[in-house]
C-alpha cells in the first residue's frame, strides 16, 4: 500500500469522499454529521492523504491542525472492497506519525456512537485513544464519541 499527500482532484478520491458523506448521512442525523466534503478538505490547515494498491484507491485520511500542539484525525475511510485488510490501521499510523513529526502533543477525533462505528472505536482504542470531552468547536452530542491521545 502506498500513501500519498493528495490534492483531492481525482475522480477516485471524489468518489471515495462522496461514499464517506453518503455513509455518514445514512448513519448520523444531519446535526451530528461532521464528515467534510471535498471543498472543506482543501482548507490550508488540513492535510489529506489517499492510500493506493497499484492504481486502485483503498482508503483515505486527513489531519487538521486545531492549534500548534493539537491535531484532529479527519475523514478516515476505507474503500468498501478493501475492508478488514488493514487499510485504516496503516492510515491511522501514518497520521499519528505525521502528527508526531509536526510536534503535536495531542491528537483527537470525533466518531459516531452508533453500532456501525464500533469497529472504528476499537481501532482507535487499540492505538491508545481514549474518551474525552468535546474539543475544538464540537459540543456534547449523544451521536458522537470524542477521543484523544497524548503524543
C-alpha positions as CSV (number, residue, x, y, z in Angstrom):
1,X,0.0,0.0,0.0
2,X,1.3,3.5,-0.9
3,X,0.1,6.5,1.0
4,X,0.5,10.0,-0.6
5,X,-0.5,13.6,0.0
6,X,-3.4,14.1,-2.3
7,X,-4.8,17.3,-3.9
8,X,-8.4,15.8,-4.0
9,X,-8.6,16.3,-7.8
10,X,-9.0,12.7,-9.0
11,X,-12.3,11.0,-9.7
12,X,-11.4,8.1,-7.5
13,X,-10.8,10.4,-4.4
14,X,-14.0,12.3,-5.1
15,X,-16.0,9.0,-5.3
16,X,-14.5,7.8,-2.0
17,X,-15.3,11.1,-0.2
18,X,-18.8,11.0,-1.7
19,X,-19.2,7.5,-0.4
20,X,-18.0,8.6,3.0
21,X,-20.5,11.5,3.1
22,X,-23.3,9.2,1.9
23,X,-22.5,6.7,4.7
24,X,-22.4,9.4,7.3
25,X,-25.9,10.7,6.2
26,X,-27.2,7.1,6.4
27,X,-26.0,6.6,10.0
28,X,-25.9,10.0,11.5
29,X,-28.6,12.7,11.9
30,X,-27.8,15.9,10.0
31,X,-26.9,17.8,13.1
32,X,-24.4,15.1,14.1
33,X,-22.7,14.7,10.7
34,X,-19.1,16.0,10.8
35,X,-17.6,14.5,7.7
36,X,-16.1,17.1,5.4
37,X,-16.8,17.4,1.7
38,X,-14.1,17.9,-1.0
39,X,-14.0,21.6,-0.7
40,X,-13.8,21.6,3.1
41,X,-10.9,19.1,2.9
42,X,-8.9,21.7,0.8
43,X,-8.5,24.1,3.7
44,X,-4.9,25.0,4.4
45,X,-5.0,23.6,7.9
46,X,-5.9,20.1,6.6
47,X,-3.5,17.6,5.0
48,X,-5.3,14.9,3.1
49,X,-3.8,11.5,2.1
50,X,-5.0,8.8,-0.2
51,X,-3.9,5.2,0.0
52,X,-3.4,3.1,-3.1
53,X,-2.7,-0.5,-4.1
54,X,-1.4,-0.4,-7.7
55,X,-3.8,2.0,-9.4
56,X,-6.7,1.3,-7.0
57,X,-7.7,3.7,-4.2
58,X,-8.1,1.7,-0.9
59,X,-8.6,4.5,1.6
60,X,-8.0,8.0,2.8
61,X,-7.5,10.1,5.9
62,X,-6.7,13.6,6.9
63,X,-5.1,15.6,9.7
64,X,-6.3,19.0,10.7
65,X,-4.3,21.4,12.8
66,X,-6.6,22.7,15.6
67,X,-3.8,24.7,17.2
68,X,0.0,24.4,17.1
69,X,0.2,21.5,19.6
70,X,-3.2,19.8,18.8
71,X,-4.3,17.9,15.7
72,X,-7.5,16.2,14.7
73,X,-7.9,13.0,12.7
74,X,-10.4,13.6,9.9
75,X,-12.0,11.7,7.0
76,X,-10.8,8.2,7.8
77,X,-12.4,6.0,5.2
78,X,-11.6,2.6,3.7
79,X,-12.9,1.7,0.2
80,X,-15.8,-0.8,0.6
81,X,-13.9,-3.6,-1.3
82,X,-10.9,-3.3,1.0
83,X,-12.4,-3.5,4.4
84,X,-10.7,-5.7,7.0
85,X,-7.4,-5.6,5.1
86,X,-5.5,-3.2,7.5
87,X,-6.0,-0.1,5.4
88,X,-7.4,2.0,8.3
89,X,-4.7,0.8,10.6
90,X,-1.9,1.9,8.2
91,X,-3.6,5.2,7.5
92,X,-4.1,5.9,11.2
93,X,-0.4,5.1,12.0
94,X,0.6,7.4,9.1
95,X,-1.5,10.2,10.6
96,X,-0.1,9.6,14.1
97,X,3.5,9.6,12.7
98,X,2.9,12.9,10.9
99,X,1.3,14.5,14.0
100,X,4.3,13.5,16.0
101,X,6.7,14.9,13.3
102,X,4.8,18.2,13.5
103,X,5.3,18.3,17.2
104,X,1.7,17.9,18.2
105,X,1.3,17.0,21.8
106,X,-2.2,15.7,21.4
107,X,-4.3,14.1,18.6
108,X,-8.1,14.0,18.9
109,X,-11.0,12.8,16.8
110,X,-14.8,12.5,16.7
111,X,-16.6,9.4,15.5
112,X,-20.2,8.2,15.8
113,X,-21.6,6.5,18.8
114,X,-23.9,4.1,16.9
115,X,-23.3,0.4,16.5
116,X,-21.9,0.8,12.9
117,X,-19.0,2.9,14.3
118,X,-17.9,0.3,17.0
119,X,-15.1,-1.2,14.8
120,X,-13.7,2.4,14.3
121,X,-13.8,3.0,18.1
122,X,-12.0,-0.3,18.7
123,X,-9.3,0.6,16.2
124,X,-8.8,4.0,17.9
125,X,-8.6,2.4,21.3
126,X,-6.0,-0.1,20.0
127,X,-3.8,2.9,19.2
128,X,-4.2,4.4,22.7
129,X,-7.0,6.8,22.1
130,X,-9.4,7.2,25.0
131,X,-12.7,9.0,25.6
132,X,-12.6,12.8,26.2
133,X,-14.9,15.8,26.4
134,X,-15.8,17.6,23.1
135,X,-12.8,19.6,21.8
136,X,-12.4,22.5,19.4
137,X,-15.8,23.5,18.1
138,X,-17.6,20.3,19.0
139,X,-20.5,20.2,21.5
140,X,-21.9,17.4,23.6
141,X,-23.8,15.1,21.3
142,X,-25.3,11.7,22.1
143,X,-24.5,10.6,18.5
144,X,-20.8,11.4,18.8
145,X,-17.8,9.9,20.7
146,X,-14.8,12.1,21.3
147,X,-11.4,10.6,21.7
148,X,-7.9,11.8,22.3
149,X,-4.3,10.6,22.6
150,X,-1.3,12.2,24.1
151,X,1.7,12.1,21.8
